[in-house]
Amino acid sequence: MSASRSASERRGQRWSPSFGFWTVAFAFLIVMASATLPSPLYGLYRERDHLSAFTITIIYAIFAAGAIGSLIVDRFVVARFGRRGAMLGAVSSMMLSAGVLAAWKDLPGLLIGRLLTGVAAGLAAGTAIVYLIELRLLANPAASVVRARTVGTSVNVGALGIGPLMAGCLAQWAPWPLALSYLILLGLGALTVLGLLATPETGQPALPIASAIQARGSRRSSRPPAPAAAAACAAFAANGLFAGLSGLFLATTLHHPSHALAGAALCLVFSSGVVSQLATTTLPASRVLAVGTSSMLAGLVLLATAVRLASPSLVLFLVGGALIGAGAGAVFKGTTGLVLESSAPVDRVDDI
Amino acid sequence: MTSDLLIALLIGLSLPVIGAGLALELGATAPNTVLGFAIVVAIGISAAGWALLGRPESAPSPNQAPWQ
């Protein structure tokens, strides 16, 4: 306790690491929620800007370009500005993207806004879980990292479902369907920035860039094998189909144009992923991967069946989505566990 | 390693759906697009799972390691 207090005093913080922990978790949540928030709104964008299904998928997918770019440079950002600086950058980018998406009512605004959303998500995804673990250890050096990591991974996937649920419900029942969700994100972001400013720094900012590049070079051996990357890619491809096109399928094939239903369907998919990750904490990684793969295959069969029936079935569509989401969460968890088990102990510690 | 897996996750979350959007743009029906997408994903996830579960273990695998 005294050790953590003296560490706190050294960093000149005003709030405890525990408060900082939940502030960072909330920051992570709103940034990741923004990544899928526009999904139930694509039907409205389609009507407003006369967009094709292909353009909608481009708008949805362009965020990955920003996210991948910021994940690649994230290590350098953390080395220069610290973990708190990286999270502040993530929330600021999210607020900028929300402002652009709310105010710039045209296709270029959508593309730029989504790109900025990706930058924010990449920065947060690359920083938040390690930051949460370090804050947990700062509050209690003897604490297990498992809880912090579970909170981080659950927020990571769960927030992807919360964003569309909020946007879908607001679009269905509140005014300004294409602006209100983003304005709420802006407000939450402003509050979170204040919280982050009072959160302790755990990293070592202002490290020379050369050192960061050297550190990156020394970690090349810890890259995951191709099957692991392929598993992560395939697992979330089906989730991406829901995030990008489920609103369109619900409206055109299943004849349910409700924005709230589109958001709820996505929330079901991603929250199933959280449930499956939490429900498999006692299983070995290989079993988690096997269960997740089986769940995904069953979900894909139900999904394809749901839209091909003479009278397409909403229930089958949703059950299929839940199984796919649960399977994707388990596959990602099992894959990560298998790779960590087979890597050298020094790499395991590095990857926590 | 985690960043690389996150990048793979993001690629999976975003790029394949562009293929689905392109298929719809080229005139494929929604049911056919979903069926084709499901088949491709099912093959991908099965092959990756098979490869991962068939890998020789290079380190002991504790049931509940602290990093899990």
HADDOCK unambig.tbl for C-alpha pairs under 7 A between the chains (distance, minus, plus):
assign (segid A and resid 53 and name CA) (segid B and resid 21 and name CA) 5.46 0.50 0.50
assign (segid A and resid 53 and name CA) (segid B and resid 24 and name CA) 6.66 0.50 0.50
assign (segid A and resid 53 and name CA) (segid B and resid 25 and name CA) 6.32 0.50 0.50
assign (segid A and resid 54 and name CA) (segid B and resid 18 and name CA) 6.72 0.50 0.50
assign (segid A and resid 54 and name CA) (segid B and resid 21 and name CA) 4.18 0.50 0.50
assign (segid A and resid 54 and name CA) (segid B and resid 22 and name CA) 5.26 0.50 0.50
assign (segid A and resid 54 and name CA) (segid B and resid 25 and name CA) 5.78 0.50 0.50
assign (segid A and resid 57 and name CA) (segid B and resid 17 and name CA) 6.36 0.50 0.50
assign (segid A and resid 57 and name CA) (segid B and resid 18 and name CA) 5.25 0.50 0.50
assign (segid A and resid 57 and name CA) (segid B and resid 21 and name CA) 5.68 0.50 0.50
assign (segid A and resid 58 and name CA) (segid B and resid 18 and name CA) 6.25 0.50 0.50
assign (segid A and resid 61 and name CA) (segid B and resid 14 and name CA) 4.48 0.50 0.50
assign (segid A and resid 61 and name CA) (segid B and resid 15 and name CA) 6.19 0.50 0.50
assign (segid A and resid 64 and name CA) (segid B and resid 10 and name CA) 5.86 0.50 0.50
assign (segid A and resid 64 and name CA) (segid B and resid 11 and name CA) 6.59 0.50 0.50
assign (segid A and resid 64 and name CA) (segid B and resid 14 and name CA) 6.19 0.50 0.50
assign (segid A and resid 68 and name CA) (segid B and resid 7 and name CA) 5.81 0.50 0.50
assign (segid A and resid 71 and name CA) (segid B and resid 3 and name CA) 6.61 0.50 0.50
assign (segid A and resid 126 and name CA) (segid B and resid 3 and name CA) 6.31 0.50 0.50
assign (segid A and resid 146 and name CA) (segid B and resid 66 and name CA) 6.48 0.50 0.50
assign (segid A and resid 146 and name CA) (segid B and resid 67 and name CA) 6.70 0.50 0.50
assign (segid A and resid 222 and name CA) (segid B and resid 1 and name CA) 5.53 0.50 0.50
assign (segid A and resid 223 and name CA) (segid B and resid 1 and name CA) 4.65 0.50 0.50
assign (segid A and resid 223 and name CA) (segid B and resid 4 and name CA) 6.76 0.50 0.50
assign (segid A and resid 224 and name CA) (segid B and resid 1 and name CA) 5.58 0.50 0.50
assign (segid A and resid 227 and name CA) (segid B and resid 48 and name CA) 4.86 0.50 0.50
assign (segid A and resid 227 and name CA) (segid B and resid 51 and name CA) 6.11 0.50 0.50
assign (segid A and resid 227 and name CA) (segid B and resid 52 and name CA) 6.04 0.50 0.50
assign (segid A and resid 228 and name CA) (segid B and resid 48 and name CA) 6.84 0.50 0.50
assign (segid A and resid 228 and name CA) (segid B and resid 52 and name CA) 6.76 0.50 0.50
assign (segid A and resid 229 and name CA) (segid B and resid 5 and name CA) 5.76 0.50 0.50
assign (segid A and resid 229 and name CA) (segid B and resid 8 and name CA) 5.42 0.50 0.50
assign (segid A and resid 230 and name CA) (segid B and resid 48 and name CA) 5.91 0.50 0.50
assign (segid A and resid 231 and name CA) (segid B and resid 45 and name CA) 5.60 0.50 0.50
assign (segid A and resid 231 and name CA) (segid B and resid 48 and name CA) 5.06 0.50 0.50
assign (segid A and resid 231 and name CA) (segid B and resid 49 and name CA) 6.57 0.50 0.50
assign (segid A and resid 232 and name CA) (segid B and resid 5 and name CA) 6.65 0.50 0.50
assign (segid A and resid 232 and name CA) (segid B and resid 8 and name CA) 5.91 0.50 0.50
assign (segid A and resid 232 and name CA) (segid B and resid 9 and name CA) 5.02 0.50 0.50
assign (segid A and resid 233 and name CA) (segid B and resid 8 and name CA) 5.04 0.50 0.50
assign (segid A and resid 233 and name CA) (segid B and resid 9 and name CA) 4.84 0.50 0.50
assign (segid A and resid 233 and name CA) (segid B and resid 11 and name CA) 6.21 0.50 0.50
assign (segid A and resid 233 and name CA) (segid B and resid 12 and name CA) 3.89 0.50 0.50
assign (segid A and resid 234 and name CA) (segid B and resid 12 and name CA) 5.82 0.50 0.50
assign (segid A and resid 234 and name CA) (segid B and resid 41 and name CA) 5.67 0.50 0.50
assign (segid A and resid 234 and name CA) (segid B and resid 44 and name CA) 5.78 0.50 0.50
assign (segid A and resid 234 and name CA) (segid B and resid 45 and name CA) 5.42 0.50 0.50
assign (segid A and resid 235 and name CA) (segid B and resid 45 and name CA) 6.42 0.50 0.50
assign (segid A and resid 236 and name CA) (segid B and resid 9 and name CA) 5.98 0.50 0.50
assign (segid A and resid 236 and name CA) (segid B and resid 12 and name CA) 5.17 0.50 0.50
assign (segid A and resid 236 and name CA) (segid B and resid 13 and name CA) 4.89 0.50 0.50
assign (segid A and resid 237 and name CA) (segid B and resid 12 and name CA) 4.37 0.50 0.50
assign (segid A and resid 237 and name CA) (segid B and resid 13 and name CA) 4.78 0.50 0.50
assign (segid A and resid 237 and name CA) (segid B and resid 16 and name CA) 6.03 0.50 0.50
assign (segid A and resid 238 and name CA) (segid B and resid 41 and name CA) 6.97 0.50 0.50
assign (segid A and resid 239 and name CA) (segid B and resid 13 and name CA) 6.33 0.50 0.50
assign (segid A and resid 240 and name CA) (segid B and resid 13 and name CA) 4.24 0.50 0.50
assign (segid A and resid 240 and name CA) (segid B and resid 14 and name CA) 5.68 0.50 0.50
assign (segid A and resid 240 and name CA) (segid B and resid 17 and name CA) 6.15 0.50 0.50
assign (segid A and resid 241 and name CA) (segid B and resid 17 and name CA) 5.34 0.50 0.50
assign (segid A and resid 244 and name CA) (segid B and resid 17 and name CA) 6.70 0.50 0.50
assign (segid A and resid 249 and name CA) (segid B and resid 30 and name CA) 6.87 0.50 0.50
assign (segid A and resid 282 and name CA) (segid B and resid 64 and name CA) 6.91 0.50 0.50
assign (segid A and resid 284 and name CA) (segid B and resid 63 and name CA) 5.32 0.50 0.50
assign (segid A and resid 286 and name CA) (segid B and resid 53 and name CA) 6.39 0.50 0.50
assign (segid A and resid 293 and name CA) (segid B and resid 45 and name CA) 6.68 0.50 0.50
assign (segid A and resid 293 and name CA) (segid B and resid 46 and name CA) 6.88 0.50 0.50
assign (segid A and resid 293 and name CA) (segid B and resid 49 and name CA) 6.93 0.50 0.50
assign (segid A and resid 297 and name CA) (segid B and resid 42 and name CA) 6.00 0.50 0.50
assign (segid A and resid 300 and name CA) (segid B and resid 38 and name CA) 5.56 0.50 0.50
assign (segid A and resid 304 and name CA) (segid B and resid 31 and name CA) 6.99 0.50 0.50
assign (segid A and resid 304 and name CA) (segid B and resid 34 and name CA) 5.92 0.50 0.50
assign (segid A and resid 304 and name CA) (segid B and resid 35 and name CA) 5.15 0.50 0.50
assign (segid A and resid 304 and name CA) (segid B and resid 38 and name CA) 6.79 0.50 0.50
assign (segid A and resid 307 and name CA) (segid B and resid 31 and name CA) 5.33 0.50 0.50
assign (segid A and resid 308 and name CA) (segid B and resid 31 and name CA) 5.43 0.50 0.50
assign (segid A and resid 337 and name CA) (segid B and resid 68 and name CA) 5.95 0.50 0.50
assign (segid A and resid 341 and name CA) (segid B and resid 59 and name CA) 6.42 0.50 0.50
assign (segid A and resid 341 and name CA) (segid B and resid 61 and name CA) 5.67 0.50 0.50
assign (segid A and resid 342 and name CA) (segid B and resid 57 and name CA) 5.90 0.50 0.50
assign (segid A and resid 342 and name CA) (segid B and resid 58 and name CA) 5.22 0.50 0.50
assign (segid A and resid 342 and name CA) (segid B and resid 59 and name CA) 5.16 0.50 0.50
assign (segid A and resid 351 and name CA) (segid B and resid 1 and name CA) 6.60 0.50 0.50
assign (segid A and resid 351 and name CA) (segid B and resid 2 and name CA) 6.29 0.50 0.50
assign (segid A and resid 352 and name CA) (segid B and resid 67 and name CA) 6.39 0.50 0.50
